[in-house]
Amino acid sequence: MTALVEVEGLSVDYRRGRERFRAVEGVSLRVERGKTLGLVGESGSGKSTIGSVILGLAPAAEGEVRFDGRTVRRRSRAESVELARRIQAVFQDPYGSMNPTRKVAWTLAEGLERTLRLSRAEAGARIRETLHDVGLGTDVLDRYPAQFSGGQLQRLAIARALVMEPDFIVCDEAVSSLDLSVQAQVINLLERLAHARGLAYLFISHDLPIVAHISDDIAVLFAGQVVEQGPAQLIADDPAHPYTRNLVLSAPVPDPRVQAERRRERRGAAPDSARAAGDPRMLEGCPYALRCPFAIAVCHTSRPALEPRADGRAVACHRYDELTAGAAGTGGAIGTTAEEGAGHGR
């Protein structure tokens, strides 16, 4: 069965003065109908760039994006209008994504009247239904964005996407700027709407625990490349790539003893500044090699392929087999460091 969204071999270039900078390289993703794919990685890893290409806001240097089996790059005007309805977005800054000079009624009706050509009565009925779905009353329609809290405004941003009755929503750091309690409310809302409306999401975030909670599958991005991909809970509970493991260790936990142990593990895994200097995208080998405590010679000279593994995930790591074997023998800790395993690369 064809996935709702298919990204194949996507590479994206940006310009730095006269030079080209490759922000994303060779990324392939699938988002199934009614499912959520989480895209996680640190700032600058290329997550939002991928979302922008899917939304048609940025061009691809190589590769292809297909929605419901059709390429999004070459389409007629009628297809563009249909795509604008079926693909929507919710961004990080709810204040920045709203026109501060327009009331909520205008913001919610704009796409319905201009793009879908609905009558004012039809648009009004759909807006009222959508506001009810996101837990807001019709009294919000006569107010301006500045009159709402961040959580309320993000609900309005979700409502603006939902009124178009999309099949797929790109959530780009959609809860990152919200307080923890409000984050939980918005995530619960997104989950409820997904079940009620059969929505599919691309959920972009730097926060692995949040991504794991809401997602069916996860793709972990580092320096513009996918280093691990697979079922969300498997990756969150048992990370295989050294970078994914570092993301897990970086997540805050309520137990101070566990937090202290994680800090010790991160300190032990951190390479010195001389090794970590430079742009990982410019390396011949693994982009994580300069920061990886398990890197050996081959990691610096040969880029590992993203290969499927027996447990249902895919991992791009030359030392996957021995590191997972080491983890099994040590009760879950990833195996030998670069110094201990240096002989393997010679």
C-alpha positions, 0 to 999 in steps of 0.5 A: 500500500502506498504511504501517504507521504514518501520522501526518497533520497532528499538532499537540500542545499543552502547558500553561504555567500558564494558557496553551497552548503548541504543541509540535508543529504540522502534522506528517505522517509515514509508517513503512513495514513493515520500515523505519526512519524517523529523527526528528532535531532538537535538544532541545525540537524535539518529537521525543519528543512525537511518539513519545509520541502514537504510543505513546498516552502523550500526546493530540493537539490536532489530526490523526490517528495510524493504525496498520495503517490504524486510528486509535489514538485510538478503539479497543476494549479488545481493540484496545488489548491488540493495539496494546500488543503490536504497538507497543513502546518503548525509552527513553533511560535504561535504569535509569529504565525498569526497576523497581529492586525487581524481578528481570529475570525478572519484568520480562520476563514481566509483559507476557506474563502480564498483557497476552497471558495466556500461561502461565508455560511459554509466557512462559519459552520466549519469554523464553529465545529473546528473550534469545538474540536480544539476546546475553544468557544466562538467568543474567540472569533472577535479577539486579536492574537495578542489577547490569548495565552501561548497555549490558547494561541497554539490551539488556534493555530491547530484550528487554522490547520484543521478547518482545511480538513487536511490529511497530513499536518507538519508539526514543526516544534509545535510545543517547544515554546510552551510550558510543560503543563500546556505542552501536555494539553496540546499533545493530548489534543493532537493525539485525540484529533489524530484518532478522531479525524484519521490524521497523519503527522510529521512531528518535528522536535529536539525533545526525544521523550515527547517525540516518542510519546506521540509518534508511531515511528521515529527518524533520528537526524544528525547533520542532515542525515538519518542515523537511526529509524524505526518503531518509536518505543523501541528507539526510546527504550533501547537506542542503538546509534551512539547519537540516539543514546546521547539524546536519551541521556540528555533528557531530564528525569525526575530521579536525581540519582538517575540524572547524575548517572546520566551526566557521568555517562555523557561526560565519559562519552564526550570527545575533546574539543579538538576532535569535535571541531569542524563541520560534520557535514564535510566529513568523508565518513560518519557525520558523528565520528568527531563526537562519537566515543566509539569511533574507530578508523573506518568511521572517519573514512567511510560513511555507514549506510542506513541498514535494516536490522533484525529488530525492525529498525535501521541504523547507520553505524559501522560498529552496530553489531559489536556495540549491541553485543557489548550492550547485551553483555553489560546489561544495556550499556553500549560496548567498548570505547574508541580506544578499546576498539581501535584495533578493529579499524586497523 
